[in-house]
Structures are given as structure tokens and as C-alpha cells.
Amino acid sequence: MRPIRLPEPPSGFSGLPEIFDAGGVYGAIKRAIVIGNGFAGSENQSIGLVRALGLSRHHSLCRVTRPRGGINEWLHWVPVSLHKKFDYFMKRIIGYQVMVNGQKVMPLFSQTTGLSDVLEADANHIAKMARETFDKDGPLLVVASGRDTISVSSSIKRLAPENVFVVQIQHPRSHLNRFDMVITPRHDYYPLTPHAQEQIPWFLRRWITPREPPGRNVVLTVGALHQADSAALRSAASAWHDELSPLPKPLLVVNVGGPTSNFPYGADLAKQLATMLQNILWSCGSIRISFSRRTPEKVSNILVREFSGNQKVYIWDGEDRNPHMGHLAWADAFVITADSVSMLSEACSTGKPVYVIGAEWCTWKFADFQKSLQERGVARPFTGKEDISESWSYSPLNDTTEAANRVNMALAQRGWSIHR
């Protein structure tokens, strides 16, 4: 039986060794606040960075939440503060529902967010807390990710500049000096390339991210930050041992995402994937297929019909516990649809073979991301002609640890350090 392959813990810069070498108690960062937006793809990046910095047990999460339901789904492009005011106004003036023939038939607005167990992010409150507790608890690390969090994290920095270190993950479009550090993928700077400029009408160029080359406080990664570090994978390997270790090897894990504006696909890609998997099935001991919340039924149904009766293939139905971390730990190889930067980043950090289906359909900066993966040798196009029993290796992506190292270096320049 092929032994399980897990990435080795990276050896990186860990900051100054003693808190007194970094300004005494006033320079020891012992706590962090994650500013989230309610979306796992964004929040996992922030929490992954906090884990890499050694503060996983010393952080709290608060969220910037938008009104949801009804017409609110059409207003996601509006700044969140304006969106909330508009939602409040419309509820007071129009009410929650429309009456047709004396019956309530369509909710216009909904106050339910499903996130009531997490405190709402309040920049004034967080900044005040950072100032008032500085002498006792030292500086506060603030990590935020996603467009809706930008106004909150930048306000915290403005209100308590001497008491916080603010990291914004994902490109905030402009005024990067509002943050101590910005961590963003290299492909976010694709719009500045000559090839991209040819694709943008001149009157739209000022609105495209980014507007200027990266500054000194910008850290560029290949992919997305995540929580799938060596410690998490070793824990998952143990947690999933009884279910996944007996499976015939090699184990191929297939992760299917969902179409996006820059990767539009549907039944055609699902049929192509089904055919390719049938072609390589002979070389697999077992296959496990997982769908994301974004996977359309027309895509999942094709794969379910094709493989539901095959004893070699298991399809996660979304009902039992999510096997994603167990799959990362126990898989011998992956096939992943090109839409998900997060899933690809996690898989490419394991050092195991990663095959991508649909990369040729990607457009804009996501095509540039796929190109960078292939140029680095961390992913290959899935052709349906592979022998999954033949392994190949590469230098795994190490974005999260490298980003944490850069945070530590920036803190050291300020006379601060992480106190684990």
C-alpha cells in the first residue's frame, strides 16, 4: 500500500525570539481580530494567516454583514454602509413584503443573515478597545479579507494607528497606504500588463484593480492563503484514518466547483469530466468526488448518473461531515475544476499531483493564474490519458507561511513581534 504523503512543516522566519527584544510588553502581539464577510473563501484566508502566525487560539472573529434576501441580492455591488441605509429606509417606507390580490407573495428585503452568533464588526469599538488595552495587552493584530471589510479595517487603522497592525488580504483597489500590509495574489496585478491593457477600454481602466504597481507594503502570493497547513493535515489524517486508509490506492480526489463570470461552464464540462474519469478509472484504486455549494445540479447530476453504480467511485452527498480536509491528507492525486483558486491553492500546497480541468476556459486574470500554476510545475492540464499510479513532484506552494514570514519581518521593523 502506498504510504500517505503529507507536507513537512515549513521552517521559516518566526519573528524576534524574545518579547523584550521587540519593545517589551508594549511590542508583544498576543491577540488578533479577524474581520470577516461571512464567506468561507475569504475568512479562511484570514484565519489561515492567523494560524501561521501562531495566534490560532488567541483570535476572535467579527463580521461585516450585508442585508440578504429579496432585492438585496441585486445590491451586492453597493458599498455595504450605503446598502444598510437603503435597506433600513425601504423597510420603513415600503415594508417587508408585496401584497398581490390580498396575499403576501414576495419578500423584498430580509434582515436574516444567518450569522447572528458572530458580533458585527464595529471599527470605533475595536479601535477604542485597542487603545484602552494597549498598556496591558500590547498591540492588536487586525486581519481582514474581502471587499466589504475594507472600510472597517482601514477605519481601525486611522483611529488607532499606534496600537494596531492591520493586514488586508485581497486587493483593496486603491489607497493601499491605509493598511500596514496588503497580501494579494500576483494575478491581481494582471490588469497592469500590456496584454491586459489591450483588453480594457480606456474609459474603464481607472476602475480596474489595481491602479498602480505594488508598493513596499504589498506581499504578492501565487494563490490564496488557507488553513490546510501541515498540522491541520496531520490532524485530518488521523480523524479520517478509519474511513480513508482502507481505500484501494491510488486514491484520486475530484473537486468540482461552480461556474463564474470568468469561467463559464455547465453540462459540457461535466460530460467531458465524466468521459475523462472513465478513461483513467483503470489506473485508480478508488475515486472520491466532492461538489461545492456553487456546483449547479445540471453538473452534479451528470456525474452522479455516470458513477453512482461504480464500486470504485464514492460521491459525497453533502449530508455527512465534509471530507475535504481528509481528502487533502489522504489523496494520492487531485483533479480540480479551474474555477476555484482556493481549492487549487490548498491542493498545490500538498506536493501531490494536481490536474486541472477547464483551464483553457478561464478568462482575464484567472487565466493568468492558471498559466502561473503550469509554469511553476505545480499543476498540469487533465487530459483523460493520465496513469494516476504514476506520481510526480514539485516544490509545493507555501504562500501562507511566506506571507506570515513577511508579517513577522514588518512587525520587527516596527519593534513588535508575535508572542505565542
Secondary structure, DSSP 8 states (H G I E B T S, - for coil): ----------------SSGGGGTGGGGEE--EEEEE-S-HHHHHHHHHHHHHTT-TTSEEEEE----EEEGGGG-TTS-HHHHHHHHHHHHHHT-SEEEETTEEEEESEE---S-TTSEE--HHHHHHHHHHTHHHH--EEEEEESGGGHHHHHHHHHH-TTTEEEEEES--SS-GGGSSEEEEEGGGGGGGSHHHHTTS-GGGGGGSS-SS---TTEEEESS---S--HHHHHHHHHHTHHHHTTS-SSEEEEEE---BTTB---HHHHHHHHHHHHHHGGG-SEEEEEE-TT--HHHHHHHHHHHTT-TTEEE--SSS---HHHHHHH-SEEEEETT-HHHHHHHHTTTS-EEEESGGG--HHHHHHHHHHHHHTS-EE--S---TTS--------HHHHHHHHHHHHHHHHT-EE--
